[in-house]
Amino acid sequence: MKVMVVGGGGREHAIIKKIKENKNVDKIYALPGNGGISLDAECVDIGAKDIEKITAFAKENAIDFAIVAPDDPLVLGAVDALEEIGIKCFGPRKNAAIIEGSKVFSKNLMKKYGIPTAQYEVFDDAQKALEYIKTAPIPTVIKADGLALGKGVLICDTREKAIDGIKSIMLDKAFGESGNSIVIEEFLEGPEVSVLSFTDGETVIPMVSSMDHKRAKDNDEGLNTGGMGTIAPNPYYTDDVAKECMEKIFLPTIDAMNKEGRTFSGCLYFGLMLTKNGPKVIEYNCRFGDPETQVVLPLLESDLLDIMLKIADKDLKNASVKFSDGSACCVVVASEGYPESYEKGFEITMPSDKLIYCAGVKEDNGKLLSNGGRVLGVTETAPTLKDAIEKAYETTKKVTFKNAYYRKDIGQKALKALEV
C-alpha cells in the first residue's frame, strides 16, 4: 500500500512513524517532509499548500491513501481535490475545515447550537473594534479570524495591550488577510485541556487528553508559540469531565456541522477550558494538534492507519481504538529567540534509539541541521507521568545544536494537579 502524508513538521513525523507500524504499508511519501522525516519516508519537494502539484503527484504515483495533516491545505481544499481524482483521504473537506479556518464561523456555530464557549464580539472594522475595547472587560482575548500558524491569539491583560493588539492584527496586518476580521472574547479562567478526537461525521471517539504549554518561557511567561511541550493524559480531564464534554460539546459539534451541511471527517481537535461554570470551547482545530500528537500517538495501542481507513469508509464505529494506561511527555527543543527571530543551520546531534520527532530540520550531506523555530520534539512514555517527564528530560539533555532552547518545566503543572 502506498501512503502519502502532506506536511513537513513534528506532527507529520509522529503520524508517519505510527503508520509505519502497519504491515500493509509498502511506501510512505512525505510532501514536503523534512530532513529528519527522510529517515522514515521518501520526502518529495512539493509544498503542503500546492494543491495542484499534490494531486498530480498522487495520481502519477498511484497513491492508495492520502493523509492531509496541516491546517492550510485542509482549509484550501486538498481533500476535495484528492477525492475528486479518486484518492481515498483522511481529513475534512474544505467546507468542514472552516471550523478552524474561520474563528468567526466557529464562534457563530457554537452560539447558534448552544455549545459552551466564551462570550464574544466580531469586528471587521478596526475603528469600531478600538472603540469597543475602551469599555470592554480586561483581561480580554483577541483572535485573528483566519489561520496564523497558531499565533493569531493575543491575551491582553491591559487596555493598552488590547489596543496595540487590534492595531497589529487589523491595521499592520501582522497575520496578513487572516486579520481582516477579529473576534474579541471574554477571558476564561481554569485548566486548559486538549482533546483530539477521531470522527467520521457520525461516531466520535476521543483520544487520550493532553496539556499543551504554549508560552515560550518557563512558568508560562513569554510570547505565545505553536507549543513548547505537552503531556498526556491531562490530570484535570477526569471521567466526569469527559462525560460532560461528550454530551455538551463533542456530539453537539458533530451534529451542528451535519446540520450545516458540513459533515466533519478526520481528526477534530477540541481546545477546552475547564471553568468554574463547566467546560467551554476555546478553539477547534480541523486536524491533529502539534505538539499534542507527539504525546497522544505514542500511547495509541491500536493501528492508526486502520482507524484512518475506517474513518474514510464512514465505519469508525467498527474500529478498534485503544490507548495505553501510561503517560507521555514531549519536550520541544527550539531555536533560541523563537517565536521571533532566530538563527538556523546548526548541526544536530541526538540519540538514534529514542523517540525524537523532527520539525524544523533539514538534511545536508548526511548531516541534520536546525531549520526552524521548533526543531525537535523529544517524547518518552512511562507508566507514570512523573517518570515520563524525567525520562523526556534525560533524553533532551542528549540532544545538542547551537542555540538550542527548551522549557524546563513541561508537565510540572500537571504533577501538582496529581498531588491534590
FENPETA-V852885 format. One record per pair of residues at least 12 apart in sequence whose ideal C-beta (glycine too) atoms are under 7 Angstrom apart, sorted by the first residue. I is the first residue (numbers start at 1). J is the second residue. D is the distance in Angstrom with one decimal. If there is no record, write none. Layout:
[[I & J & D] [I & J & D]]
This chain:
[[1 & 24 & 4.7] [1 & 25 & 5.4] [1 & 26 & 5.9] [1 & 64 & 4.9] [1 & 65 & 6.7] [2 & 26 & 6.4] [2 & 27 & 4.7] [2 & 61 & 6.6] [2 & 62 & 6.4] [2 & 63 & 5.2] [2 & 64 & 5.0] [3 & 19 & 6.1] [3 & 25 & 5.7] [3 & 28 & 5.1] [3 & 64 & 6.8] [3 & 65 & 5.1] [3 & 67 & 6.8] [4 & 29 & 4.7] [4 & 31 & 6.5] [4 & 58 & 5.8] [4 & 63 & 4.6] [4 & 66 & 4.7] [5 & 28 & 6.5] [5 & 30 & 5.1] [5 & 41 & 6.9] [5 & 67 & 4.8] [5 & 69 & 6.3] [6 & 31 & 5.2] [6 & 48 & 5.3] [6 & 54 & 6.1] [6 & 66 & 6.8] [6 & 67 & 6.9] [6 & 68 & 4.6] [6 & 69 & 6.1] [6 & 70 & 7.0] [6 & 73 & 5.6] [6 & 78 & 6.3] [7 & 48 & 5.3] [7 & 69 & 3.9] [7 & 70 & 4.5] [8 & 30 & 6.6] [8 & 32 & 4.7] [8 & 33 & 5.1] [8 & 34 & 4.8] [8 & 37 & 6.8] [8 & 48 & 6.5] [9 & 290 & 5.9] [9 & 359 & 4.6] [10 & 290 & 5.8] [10 & 291 & 5.9] [10 & 294 & 5.8] [10 & 357 & 4.2] [10 & 358 & 6.7] [10 & 359 & 3.7] [10 & 374 & 6.8] [10 & 377 & 4.4] [11 & 69 & 5.9] [11 & 288 & 5.4] [11 & 290 & 3.8] [11 & 293 & 4.5] [12 & 30 & 6.4] [12 & 37 & 6.6] [12 & 69 & 5.0] [13 & 36 & 6.3] [13 & 37 & 5.1] [13 & 357 & 4.3] [13 & 358 & 5.3] [14 & 293 & 4.7] [14 & 294 & 4.9] [14 & 297 & 5.0] [14 & 357 & 5.3] [15 & 67 & 6.2] [15 & 69 & 6.0] [15 & 288 & 6.9] [15 & 293 & 6.8] [16 & 28 & 5.8] [16 & 30 & 6.4] [16 & 37 & 6.3] [16 & 40 & 5.1] [16 & 41 & 5.1] [17 & 40 & 5.9] [18 & 297 & 4.8] [18 & 300 & 6.8] [18 & 304 & 4.3] [19 & 304 & 5.5] [19 & 305 & 4.5] [20 & 40 & 6.2] [21 & 303 & 6.7] [22 & 303 & 5.6] [22 & 305 & 4.2] [22 & 306 & 6.9] [25 & 305 & 6.7] [28 & 41 & 4.0] [29 & 41 & 6.3] [29 & 42 & 5.2] [29 & 44 & 5.5] [29 & 61 & 7.0] [30 & 43 & 5.0] [30 & 44 & 7.0] [31 & 44 & 4.9] [31 & 46 & 4.5] [31 & 48 & 6.6] [31 & 54 & 5.9] [31 & 57 & 6.8] [32 & 44 & 6.6] [32 & 45 & 5.6] [32 & 46 & 5.9] [32 & 47 & 6.0] [32 & 48 & 6.7] [34 & 358 & 5.7] [34 & 361 & 5.0] [34 & 362 & 6.4] [35 & 358 & 6.7] [35 & 361 & 4.6] [35 & 362 & 4.3] [35 & 363 & 3.2] [35 & 368 & 5.3] [36 & 358 & 2.2] [36 & 361 & 4.1] [36 & 368 & 6.0] [37 & 358 & 5.9] [38 & 363 & 5.7] [44 & 57 & 6.3] [48 & 70 & 5.3] [48 & 72 & 6.3] [48 & 73 & 5.1] [49 & 72 & 5.1] [49 & 73 & 5.7] [49 & 76 & 6.1] [51 & 73 & 6.6] [51 & 76 & 5.9] [51 & 77 & 6.7] [51 & 78 & 5.3] [51 & 81 & 5.1] [54 & 78 & 6.2] [55 & 81 & 4.9] [55 & 82 & 5.9] [55 & 85 & 5.8] [58 & 82 & 6.0] [58 & 87 & 5.2] [59 & 85 & 5.5] [63 & 87 & 5.7] [65 & 88 & 5.3] [65 & 309 & 6.8] [66 & 82 & 5.1] [66 & 87 & 5.4] [66 & 89 & 4.7] [67 & 90 & 4.6] [67 & 91 & 6.9] [67 & 308 & 6.6] [68 & 89 & 6.3] [68 & 91 & 3.9] [69 & 287 & 5.9] [69 & 288 & 6.2] [70 & 287 & 6.5] [71 & 100 & 5.6] [71 & 147 & 5.5] [71 & 285 & 6.8] [71 & 286 & 6.2] [71 & 287 & 5.7] [72 & 147 & 6.2] [74 & 91 & 5.5] [74 & 92 & 6.0] [74 & 97 & 4.1] [74 & 286 & 5.3] [74 & 287 & 6.0] [75 & 94 & 6.8] [75 & 97 & 4.7] [75 & 100 & 6.9] [75 & 101 & 3.8] [75 & 147 & 6.3] [77 & 94 & 3.7] [79 & 91 & 4.7] [79 & 92 & 6.5] [79 & 93 & 5.1] [80 & 93 & 5.1] [80 & 94 & 5.2] [88 & 312 & 4.9] [89 & 312 & 6.4] [90 & 266 & 5.8] [90 & 308 & 4.2] [90 & 311 & 6.2] [90 & 312 & 6.0] [91 & 266 & 4.5] [91 & 287 & 6.8] [92 & 264 & 5.2] [92 & 265 & 5.8] [92 & 266 & 4.7] [92 & 286 & 5.2] [95 & 262 & 4.8] [96 & 257 & 6.1] [96 & 262 & 4.6] [96 & 263 & 6.3] [96 & 264 & 4.3] [96 & 286 & 6.9] [97 & 286 & 4.3] [98 & 262 & 7.0] [99 & 257 & 6.9] [99 & 264 & 6.8] [99 & 284 & 4.7] [99 & 286 & 5.6] [100 & 284 & 5.7] [100 & 285 & 4.9] [100 & 286 & 4.1] [101 & 146 & 6.5] [101 & 147 & 6.2] [102 & 145 & 5.6] [102 & 146 & 6.5] [103 & 143 & 4.8] [103 & 145 & 5.0] [103 & 183 & 4.8] [104 & 122 & 5.2] [104 & 145 & 5.0] [104 & 181 & 5.5] [104 & 183 & 6.2] [106 & 284 & 5.2] [107 & 120 & 5.3] [107 & 183 & 5.7] [109 & 256 & 5.6] [110 & 281 & 6.1] [113 & 252 & 5.9] [113 & 256 & 4.1] [115 & 249 & 5.9] [115 & 252 & 5.3] [115 & 253 & 6.0] [115 & 256 & 6.9] [115 & 281 & 6.2] [116 & 248 & 6.2] [116 & 249 & 6.8] [116 & 278 & 6.3] [116 & 279 & 6.7] [116 & 280 & 4.5] [116 & 281 & 6.6] [117 & 280 & 5.3] [117 & 281 & 4.6] [118 & 185 & 4.4] [118 & 186 & 4.1] [118 & 188 & 5.1] [118 & 280 & 6.3] [119 & 185 & 6.6] [119 & 186 & 4.3] [120 & 183 & 5.3] [120 & 184 & 6.6] [120 & 185 & 3.7] [120 & 186 & 6.8] [121 & 184 & 5.2] [122 & 181 & 6.4] [122 & 183 & 5.7] [123 & 181 & 6.8] [123 & 182 & 5.4] [123 & 184 & 6.7] [124 & 180 & 6.3] [124 & 181 & 4.4] [126 & 166 & 6.3] [126 & 170 & 4.0] [126 & 171 & 5.4] [129 & 166 & 4.9] [129 & 170 & 6.5] [129 & 182 & 6.2] [129 & 184 & 6.6] [130 & 163 & 6.3] [130 & 166 & 5.7] [132 & 184 & 6.6] [133 & 159 & 6.6] [133 & 162 & 4.9] [133 & 163 & 6.1] [133 & 166 & 6.3] [133 & 184 & 6.8] [136 & 184 & 6.4] [137 & 186 & 7.0] [138 & 157 & 6.9] [138 & 158 & 6.5] [138 & 159 & 5.5] [138 & 162 & 6.8] [139 & 155 & 6.5] [139 & 156 & 6.0] [139 & 157 & 4.4] [139 & 187 & 4.3] [140 & 156 & 5.4] [140 & 162 & 5.6] [140 & 184 & 6.0] [140 & 187 & 5.6] [141 & 153 & 6.6] [141 & 155 & 5.5] [141 & 185 & 5.0] [141 & 187 & 5.5] [142 & 154 & 4.5] [142 & 156 & 6.2] [142 & 162 & 6.4] [142 & 165 & 4.6] [142 & 166 & 6.4] [142 & 169 & 6.7] [142 & 182 & 5.9] [142 & 184 & 5.5] [143 & 182 & 6.3] [143 & 183 & 4.5] [143 & 185 & 7.0] [144 & 169 & 5.2] [144 & 175 & 4.6] [144 & 178 & 4.5] [144 & 179 & 4.5] [144 & 182 & 6.1] [145 & 178 & 6.3] [145 & 180 & 6.7] [145 & 181 & 4.0] [145 & 182 & 6.2] [145 & 183 & 6.7] [146 & 177 & 6.5] [146 & 178 & 3.1] [147 & 178 & 5.8] [148 & 175 & 3.9] [148 & 178 & 4.9] [149 & 226 & 6.5] [150 & 226 & 4.2] [151 & 224 & 5.9] [151 & 339 & 6.4] [152 & 175 & 5.0] [152 & 178 & 5.9] [153 & 224 & 6.3] [166 & 182 & 6.9] [169 & 182 & 5.7] [170 & 182 & 6.1] [188 & 273 & 4.4] [188 & 275 & 5.4] [188 & 280 & 6.0] [188 & 282 & 7.0] [189 & 275 & 6.5] [190 & 273 & 5.0] [190 & 274 & 4.5] [190 & 275 & 4.4] [190 & 276 & 6.8] [191 & 236 & 4.0] [191 & 274 & 4.9] [192 & 211 & 6.8] [192 & 272 & 6.9] [192 & 273 & 5.7] [193 & 209 & 5.4] [193 & 211 & 6.8] [193 & 234 & 4.9] [193 & 236 & 5.9] [193 & 237 & 4.8] [193 & 272 & 4.6] [193 & 274 & 6.3] [194 & 209 & 6.9] [194 & 210 & 4.8] [194 & 211 & 6.9] [194 & 212 & 5.5] [194 & 269 & 6.7] [194 & 271 & 5.8] [194 & 289 & 5.7] [194 & 292 & 4.9] [195 & 209 & 5.2] [195 & 245 & 6.9] [195 & 270 & 4.6] [195 & 272 & 6.4] [196 & 267 & 5.6] [196 & 269 & 5.2] [196 & 288 & 6.0] [196 & 289 & 6.1] [196 & 292 & 6.2] [196 & 296 & 5.7] [197 & 250 & 6.3] [197 & 267 & 6.9] [197 & 268 & 5.2] [197 & 270 & 6.7] [198 & 267 & 6.4] [198 & 307 & 6.0] [198 & 311 & 6.2] [198 & 316 & 6.1] [198 & 321 & 6.5] [199 & 254 & 5.9] [199 & 264 & 6.1] [199 & 265 & 6.7] [199 & 268 & 5.5] [199 & 316 & 6.8] [200 & 265 & 5.2] [200 & 311 & 4.6] [200 & 314 & 4.9] [200 & 316 & 4.1] [201 & 254 & 6.6] [201 & 258 & 6.5] [201 & 263 & 4.0] [201 & 264 & 5.8] [201 & 265 & 5.0] [201 & 314 & 7.0] [202 & 314 & 6.9] [203 & 316 & 4.2] [203 & 317 & 4.6] [204 & 250 & 5.1] [204 & 251 & 6.2] [204 & 254 & 5.6] [205 & 316 & 6.5] [205 & 321 & 4.9] [206 & 242 & 7.0] [206 & 250 & 6.6] [207 & 296 & 5.1] [207 & 323 & 6.8] [208 & 232 & 5.1] [208 & 233 & 4.9] [208 & 296 & 5.6] [208 & 299 & 5.2] [208 & 323 & 4.6] [209 & 232 & 6.5] [209 & 233 & 4.9] [209 & 234 & 4.1] [209 & 237 & 3.8] [210 & 230 & 5.1] [210 & 231 & 6.6] [210 & 232 & 4.1] [210 & 234 & 5.7] [210 & 292 & 4.6] [210 & 295 & 5.5] [210 & 296 & 5.9] [211 & 230 & 6.4] [211 & 231 & 5.2] [211 & 234 & 4.4] [211 & 414 & 5.5] [212 & 227 & 5.0] [212 & 230 & 5.2] [212 & 292 & 6.0] [213 & 227 & 6.8] [213 & 228 & 4.9] [213 & 229 & 4.8] [213 & 230 & 6.9] [213 & 407 & 6.3] [213 & 410 & 5.5] [214 & 227 & 6.1] [216 & 228 & 6.4] [216 & 338 & 6.8] [216 & 339 & 6.3] [217 & 407 & 6.8] [218 & 407 & 5.4] [218 & 408 & 5.6] [218 & 409 & 4.7] [219 & 409 & 6.6] [223 & 339 & 5.5] [225 & 338 & 6.6] [225 & 339 & 4.7] [226 & 290 & 6.4] [226 & 374 & 6.0] [227 & 290 & 6.4] [227 & 291 & 4.6] [227 & 332 & 6.5] [228 & 332 & 4.9] [228 & 334 & 6.8] [228 & 407 & 4.8] [229 & 291 & 6.7] [229 & 330 & 5.7] [229 & 331 & 4.9] [229 & 332 & 5.1] [229 & 407 & 5.9] [229 & 410 & 3.5] [230 & 291 & 5.0] [230 & 292 & 5.3] [230 & 294 & 6.6] [230 & 295 & 4.7] [230 & 330 & 4.9] [231 & 295 & 6.3] [231 & 327 & 6.9] [231 & 328 & 6.9] [231 & 329 & 4.9] [231 & 385 & 6.2] [231 & 389 & 7.0] [231 & 410 & 6.7] [231 & 411 & 4.3] [231 & 414 & 5.2] [232 & 295 & 4.1] [232 & 296 & 5.7] [232 & 299 & 6.1] [232 & 327 & 6.6] [232 & 328 & 4.9] [233 & 327 & 6.7] [234 & 414 & 6.7] [235 & 414 & 5.3] [235 & 417 & 4.3] [235 & 418 & 5.0] [236 & 274 & 5.7] [236 & 417 & 5.9] [241 & 274 & 6.4] [241 & 279 & 6.2] [244 & 278 & 6.5] [244 & 279 & 6.0] [245 & 272 & 6.7] [245 & 279 & 5.2] [249 & 270 & 6.4] [249 & 279 & 6.4] [249 & 281 & 6.1] [250 & 270 & 6.7] [265 & 311 & 5.9] [266 & 287 & 6.9] [266 & 311 & 6.7] [267 & 287 & 5.7] [267 & 288 & 4.9] [268 & 284 & 6.7] [268 & 286 & 6.9] [269 & 284 & 6.5] [269 & 285 & 3.5] [269 & 287 & 6.8] [269 & 289 & 5.0] [270 & 284 & 6.6] [271 & 283 & 4.1] [291 & 330 & 5.2] [291 & 332 & 5.8] [291 & 377 & 5.2] [294 & 330 & 4.2] [294 & 357 & 5.3] [294 & 377 & 4.4] [294 & 379 & 5.2] [295 & 328 & 3.9] [295 & 329 & 6.7] [295 & 330 & 4.8] [295 & 379 & 6.2] [298 & 328 & 5.2] [298 & 355 & 6.3] [298 & 379 & 5.7] [298 & 381 & 5.2] [299 & 323 & 5.0] [299 & 324 & 4.6] [299 & 326 & 6.4] [299 & 328 & 5.4] [299 & 381 & 6.5] [300 & 323 & 5.8] [301 & 322 & 4.7] [301 & 323 & 6.3] [301 & 324 & 5.6] [302 & 320 & 4.8] [302 & 321 & 5.3] [302 & 322 & 4.9] [306 & 319 & 6.7] [307 & 319 & 4.9] [307 & 321 & 6.0] [326 & 381 & 5.4] [326 & 382 & 6.1] [326 & 383 & 5.1] [327 & 381 & 6.8] [327 & 382 & 6.0] [327 & 384 & 6.0] [327 & 385 & 4.0] [327 & 388 & 4.4] [328 & 379 & 6.1] [328 & 381 & 4.6] [328 & 388 & 5.5] [329 & 379 & 7.0] [329 & 380 & 5.9] [329 & 388 & 4.3] [329 & 389 & 4.6] [329 & 392 & 4.1] [329 & 410 & 6.3] [329 & 411 & 5.3] [330 & 377 & 4.9] [330 & 378 & 6.7] [330 & 379 & 4.4] [330 & 392 & 6.8] [331 & 378 & 4.8] [331 & 392 & 5.0] [331 & 393 & 6.4] [331 & 396 & 4.8] [331 & 406 & 5.4] [331 & 410 & 5.3] [332 & 374 & 5.3] [332 & 377 & 5.4] [332 & 406 & 6.4] [333 & 375 & 5.4] [333 & 376 & 4.4] [333 & 378 & 6.4] [333 & 396 & 6.4] [333 & 399 & 5.5] [333 & 404 & 5.4] [333 & 406 & 4.8] [334 & 373 & 5.7] [334 & 374 & 5.1] [334 & 375 & 6.1] [334 & 405 & 5.2] [334 & 406 & 6.5] [335 & 370 & 5.8] [335 & 373 & 5.7] [335 & 375 & 6.1] [335 & 403 & 5.4] [335 & 405 & 6.8] [336 & 403 & 4.3] [336 & 405 & 4.3] [338 & 373 & 3.5] [338 & 374 & 6.6] [339 & 373 & 5.8] [342 & 373 & 6.0] [342 & 403 & 6.8] [343 & 403 & 5.6] [344 & 370 & 4.9] [344 & 371 & 5.2] [344 & 372 & 6.6] [345 & 369 & 5.4] [345 & 370 & 6.6] [346 & 369 & 6.3] [346 & 370 & 4.7] [346 & 401 & 4.4] [346 & 402 & 4.0] [346 & 403 & 6.3] [347 & 367 & 5.4] [347 & 369 & 5.8] [347 & 401 & 6.2] [348 & 361 & 6.7] [348 & 368 & 4.5] [348 & 369 & 6.5] [348 & 370 & 6.1] [348 & 401 & 4.4] [349 & 400 & 5.0] [350 & 376 & 6.9] [350 & 398 & 6.7] [350 & 399 & 4.5] [351 & 395 & 6.6] [351 & 398 & 5.1] [354 & 395 & 5.0] [355 & 379 & 4.6] [355 & 380 & 6.9] [356 & 376 & 5.6] [356 & 378 & 5.4] [357 & 376 & 6.8] [357 & 377 & 4.1] [357 & 379 & 6.7] [358 & 376 & 6.1] [359 & 372 & 6.1] [359 & 374 & 4.8] [359 & 375 & 6.1] [359 & 376 & 6.5] [359 & 377 & 6.4] [360 & 372 & 1.9] [360 & 373 & 6.1] [360 & 374 & 5.7] [360 & 375 & 4.6] [361 & 375 & 6.2] [370 & 401 & 5.1] [376 & 399 & 6.1] [378 & 392 & 5.7] [378 & 395 & 5.1] [378 & 396 & 4.7] [378 & 399 & 6.3] [379 & 392 & 6.7] [380 & 392 & 4.2] [380 & 395 & 6.0] [385 & 411 & 6.4] [385 & 414 & 6.1] [385 & 415 & 6.4] [385 & 418 & 6.7] [386 & 415 & 6.1] [389 & 410 & 6.9] [389 & 411 & 4.2]]
